[in-house]
Amino acid sequence: MTVAARSVPLVPKLHLGTHLSRQLHCPPRETSATHAASELSFTIRMRRYLFLAFLAVALPLQAYDPPATKAPRPLTYPDDTFAFKNETVWNYVNGAPAPEAPNSKRQHAYDERCFVLSRSIVQFWKFARFEPSQPPLDAAGLAKRIREVTERSVWLPALAPKDRVVIPGYHNLHEASAAMTATFEANLGLGWPFYFRVGNGGIAMWVSRHMEAALNGEIWHDLQMNTPTILWIYRFPSLKLNHVIVVYSGTHDAKGYHYHVYDPNYSDRFSHFDYNPATRTFSFQPVYYFKGGPVTVRSIYRQLLQ
């Protein structure tokens, strides 16, 4: 019986290992130089991330440095505050976000500025001098003076009267900002960059009752030195409150500490802020954008990265 011959395809004779390697697309083995470069790149990236994490978390907790001398006068309301307000992004009803009515007259041209306004009133208190006997400047001239004030870091020591930026034509900040609102709003600074402050990383860190008690002591001490304190108040991780206020006066009784604060969301009133030593907690009064109650508090703008 004759067996038919099988046809055999004519293919190049390949080593099995080489063939499988090509089929599986195995990458070539790294050279020692390539491996070393990869490890170095990874190390650099990790060090960069760790450094940024340190800036975002550790530096906001820098030690408190009390005022060296008593200020000549305290920050006062309403003279040392603005005649206009920050507009909230969301509409609020009884302290909670609510849909905006179709016929709403709310303006959104000047919102997200609570950081800007709170920082700026302290800068004007420290670095500006008002001279009502001199003629007022035009908008361009005033804009330049405003920027001279706000471009100076708020944590720096107050200037001597003779070295301060002169704002002529007005008795105080409230009067000047009422007369030249548009000029002030356009030159105090934008709101969105403050979402990227290095000090914002502290919001993710736990604040103990001991830390709150220490902060209250610092606030009270600074008031005795005629020095205001800029505070960041929030309810993280809840979004019910994320705001900045300025403590400018206060009283102390058997129930605790009761502070008056500049609230940039209002232009016609101050707000109340309390500390209870028994529970070692801060609380903020009910306002149109917050129902009131306990809040987490941090001081800000005391130092470069805070």
C-alpha positions in Angstrom: 0.0 0.0 0.0 1.3 3.3 -1.0 1.2 6.2 1.6 0.7 9.7 0.1 3.5 12.1 1.0 2.4 15.1 3.2 3.3 18.5 1.9 5.5 20.4 4.3 5.4 24.2 4.2 8.7 25.9 3.4 9.3 28.2 6.4 12.6 29.4 7.8 13.9 27.2 10.6 13.6 29.3 13.8 14.8 28.7 17.3 11.7 28.0 19.4 12.7 30.6 22.1 13.2 33.3 19.5 9.9 32.5 17.9 7.9 32.6 21.1 9.6 35.8 22.2 8.6 37.5 19.0 5.0 36.2 19.2 4.6 37.5 22.8 6.2 40.8 21.9 8.6 40.6 24.8 10.4 43.9 25.3 14.2 43.9 25.1 15.9 43.6 28.4 16.8 47.0 29.9 20.4 47.9 29.9 22.0 48.9 33.2 22.1 52.5 32.1 18.4 52.6 31.2 17.5 51.0 34.5 19.5 53.4 36.5 18.0 56.4 34.7 14.5 55.0 35.4 15.2 54.6 39.1 16.6 58.1 39.3 13.5 59.6 37.6 11.2 57.8 40.0 13.2 58.9 43.0 13.1 62.6 41.8 9.3 62.4 41.3 8.7 60.8 44.7 10.8 63.5 46.5 8.9 66.2 44.7 5.5 64.7 45.7 6.7 64.3 49.3 8.0 67.9 49.4 4.6 69.2 48.1 2.8 67.1 50.6 5.0 68.6 53.4 4.2 72.1 52.2 0.5 71.4 52.0 0.1 69.7 55.4 3.0 70.5 57.8 3.7 74.1 57.1 0.2 75.4 57.8 0.9 74.2 61.4 3.8 76.6 62.0 4.2 77.9 65.5 2.3 80.9 66.7 4.4 84.1 66.8 2.7 86.7 69.0 2.8 90.4 68.2 6.0 92.0 69.5 4.4 95.3 70.3 0.9 96.6 70.9 -0.6 98.3 67.8 -1.4 102.0 68.1 -5.1 101.3 67.5 -7.4 98.2 66.9 -9.1 97.4 63.7 -12.6 98.9 64.0 -16.0 98.3 62.4 -17.2 99.7 60.1 -14.4 102.2 59.5 -11.8 99.6 58.6 -14.0 97.4 56.4 -15.4 97.6 52.9 -18.7 99.1 52.0 -19.4 96.3 49.5 -19.6 92.5 50.1 -18.6 89.2 48.7 -21.4 87.4 46.7 -21.8 83.7 47.4 -21.7 81.4 44.4 -24.7 79.5 45.5 -28.1 80.8 46.4 -29.1 80.2 50.1 -32.4 79.9 51.9 -32.3 79.5 55.7 -28.7 78.5 55.7 -28.9 75.9 53.0 -28.2 76.0 49.2 -31.4 76.4 47.2 -32.4 76.8 43.5 -32.2 80.4 42.4 -35.5 82.0 41.6 -36.0 83.0 37.9 -36.5 86.6 38.9 -33.6 86.7 41.3 -31.7 90.0 41.4 -28.5 88.4 42.8 -25.3 89.7 41.2 -22.4 87.3 40.5 -19.9 89.8 39.4 -18.0 89.8 42.7 -18.1 86.4 44.2 -15.5 84.0 45.7 -13.8 86.9 47.4 -14.1 86.1 51.1 -10.3 85.4 51.3 -9.6 88.5 49.3 -11.7 90.9 51.4 -10.7 89.5 54.8 -7.0 89.7 53.9 -7.4 93.1 52.4 -9.0 94.9 55.4 -6.0 93.9 57.5 -3.6 95.0 54.8 -5.2 98.5 54.7 -5.2 98.6 58.5 -1.5 97.8 58.5 -0.1 99.6 55.4 -2.4 102.5 54.4 -3.2 106.0 55.7 -6.2 108.0 54.8 -5.9 111.8 54.4 -9.4 113.4 54.0 -7.9 116.9 53.7 -6.2 116.1 50.4 -8.1 115.9 47.1 -9.1 112.4 46.0 -7.4 110.6 43.2 -9.0 109.6 39.9 -9.7 105.9 39.3 -6.3 105.2 37.8 -4.4 106.8 40.6 -6.5 105.1 43.3 -6.0 101.7 41.6 -2.3 102.1 41.8 -2.4 102.9 45.5 -4.7 100.0 46.2 -2.3 97.6 44.5 0.6 99.1 46.5 -1.3 98.1 49.7 -2.5 94.7 48.7 0.8 93.6 47.0 2.5 93.8 50.4 2.3 90.5 52.3 -0.3 90.7 55.0 1.8 88.9 57.7 4.5 91.6 57.6 4.7 94.1 60.4 2.6 97.2 60.2 4.3 100.3 58.6 5.0 103.5 60.5 2.4 106.2 59.7 5.0 108.2 57.6 5.8 105.1 55.5 2.2 104.1 54.7 0.5 104.3 51.4 -1.6 107.5 51.4 -5.3 107.3 50.2 -6.3 110.9 49.9 -9.8 112.4 50.0 -11.4 110.0 52.5 -11.6 109.5 56.2 -11.3 105.7 56.2 -11.6 102.5 54.1 -15.4 102.2 54.4 -15.9 105.7 53.0 -13.4 105.3 50.2 -14.8 101.9 49.1 -18.3 103.3 49.1 -17.3 106.1 46.8 -15.1 104.1 44.5 -16.5 100.6 44.7 -15.7 99.5 41.2 -12.1 100.6 41.5 -11.6 98.7 44.7 -13.3 95.5 43.4 -11.1 95.6 40.2 -7.8 95.9 42.1 -8.0 94.0 45.3 -7.3 90.7 43.6 -9.0 87.7 42.0 -10.8 85.0 44.0 -9.9 81.8 42.2 -6.1 81.7 43.0 -6.9 81.3 46.7 -8.2 77.8 45.9 -4.5 76.9 45.3 -3.0 78.3 48.4 -0.3 76.0 49.8 -1.9 76.5 53.3 -5.1 74.9 52.1 -3.7 71.5 52.6 -4.3 71.9 56.4 -8.1 71.4 55.8 -7.6 67.7 55.6 -5.8 67.5 58.9 -7.6 66.7 62.2 -8.0 69.7 64.6 -8.0 68.6 68.2 -9.8 70.3 71.1 -6.4 71.2 72.5 -5.5 73.0 69.3 -8.8 74.9 69.3 -8.2 75.9 73.0 -4.7 77.1 72.1 -6.0 79.1 69.1 -8.6 80.8 71.3 -5.8 81.9 73.6 -3.9 83.3 70.7 -7.0 85.2 69.4 -7.6 86.7 72.8 -4.0 87.6 73.4 -3.8 89.3 70.0 -6.9 91.4 70.8 -5.2 92.7 73.9 -2.4 93.8 71.5 -4.9 95.6 69.2 -4.2 93.0 66.6 -7.0 91.2 64.5 -6.9 87.6 63.6 -7.9 86.2 60.2 -9.7 82.9 60.6 -10.6 80.1 58.2 -13.8 78.5 59.4 -15.2 75.3 57.8 -17.1 72.0 58.3 -14.8 69.7 56.2 -15.6 67.2 54.7 -19.0 68.7 54.6 -19.5 71.6 52.2 -21.9 73.4 54.5 -19.4 76.1 55.3 -16.0 77.2 53.9 -15.4 80.8 54.8 -13.0 83.4 56.1 -13.7 86.0 58.8 -11.6 88.5 60.8 -11.9 88.8 64.6 -11.5 92.5 65.6 -13.0 92.6 69.2 -14.3 90.4 71.9 -15.5 90.0 75.5 -15.0 87.2 78.1 -17.5 86.0 80.8 -18.3 82.9 82.7 -19.9 81.3 79.7 -16.9 81.8 77.4 -15.5 84.1 74.8 -17.7 86.2 72.5 -16.2 87.8 69.5 -17.2 90.3 66.9 -16.0 89.5 63.4 -15.9 91.1 60.1 -17.9 88.9 57.7 -17.2 89.7 54.1 -20.5 88.3 53.0 -22.1 91.3 54.6 -21.5 95.0 54.1 -23.9 96.4 56.7 -23.3 94.3 59.8 -20.8 92.3 61.8 -21.2 88.7 62.9 -20.8 86.8 66.2 -18.3 84.1 66.8 -18.0 82.2 70.2 -15.7 79.9 72.0 -16.9 77.6 74.8 -14.1 76.6 77.2 -16.2 73.8 78.7 -16.5 71.9 75.4 -13.4 73.6 73.8 -15.3 74.3 70.7 -15.9 77.3 68.4 -19.3 78.1 67.0 -20.6 80.6 64.4 -23.9 82.3 64.5 -26.8 81.5 62.1 -26.5 83.6 58.9 -28.2 83.4 55.6 -25.5 81.0 54.2 -25.1 78.8 57.4 -27.5 77.4 59.9 -25.1 78.1 62.8 -23.3 75.7 65.1 -19.9 74.2 65.7 -17.1 74.9 63.2 -13.5 73.9 62.7 -11.2 76.9 62.9 -7.7 77.7 61.7 -5.7 80.9 61.7 -4.3 81.9 58.3 -2.0 84.6 56.8 0.2 84.8 59.9 3.2 83.5 58.0 4.4 82.9 54.5 3.0 79.5 53.9 0.1 79.5 56.3 
